[in-house]
């Protein structure tokens, strides 16, 4: 089965360390090209040694990708079996739809979420929410099925939420690793 996973936990529990360890694992078995590390912002991508999903997948609002660019994307994605997308709380349901749809187009598997690629989403939903589109992945106002007469943005939001609901494996990190060596003064603070 394809992996659709959420890695969660509050700040300091080690999500970024798990991502870095996963990258090191793929490098240690001589297959670093099987893993792509993505994030919604440049600073989040830099922390994990990855790229923004906009850049990596050539997601530009309203811009169609030409044949040449699609060939480049297919070449870049060939051999990638796993994508880790960090800071998932910053993704809206529309962002999730766009990522899934773009991966499906690139891989040529348009009827399969994320083009059949194993996805690991990491983040803390108590942190930053989507900046542009107000519909977060946990927004209860977005439905999970489309109906006749829905406008395109509503359809995209609905599909994005449905794709998020395909996550079947959840790992929550609970111990704060960043502050393990607290002094008595730290505890009082």
C-alpha positions, 0 to 999 in steps of 0.5 A: 500500500502507498504511504499517506502519513501525518507526522505531528507534534508540538514545536520541539518534539523532533519533527525536523530531526525525523525528517533529517534522519529520513534524508540521511537514511536514504543517503546511507543506502545510496538512494537519496534521489528517492526522497524529496523534501518540500515545504510551503516557505523558503525558510521552512524548506531551508531548515530541512534542506529541501525546496518550496513545493511551489518551486519544485512542482512549478506551481504558478497561479494561473500559469499553464505548464508547457510541454518542455517544462512538463518534460523537465518536471517528469525527469526531476520526479523520476525515481522519487518514491517519497515526498515529505511536505513539512509545515502542513498546517500552512497548507490550505485545502486548495493548496493540497488539491494543487499539489496532488493534481500537479503530481498526478499530471507530472506522473501521468497518473491523473486518477490517483491522488499525488500521482501515486507517490508516497506522501509524508506530511509533517507539522503542528496544526497549533502553529501557523495556518494558511496565509492566503486561502483561509480554508485550512485542512481541518476547516469544517466548512469545506465539504468532502464531496462535489455536487453539480453546480459547484464553482471551480474554487469550491470543487478544488477545496472539496477535492483538497480536503478529500485528498487530505482525508486519505492519510491513513498513518498518523504518528504524534511525537509527544516529548519535547526534545528541545527543552530536555535539559531545563534548569530550575530557573527554566522551569520557573520561567 
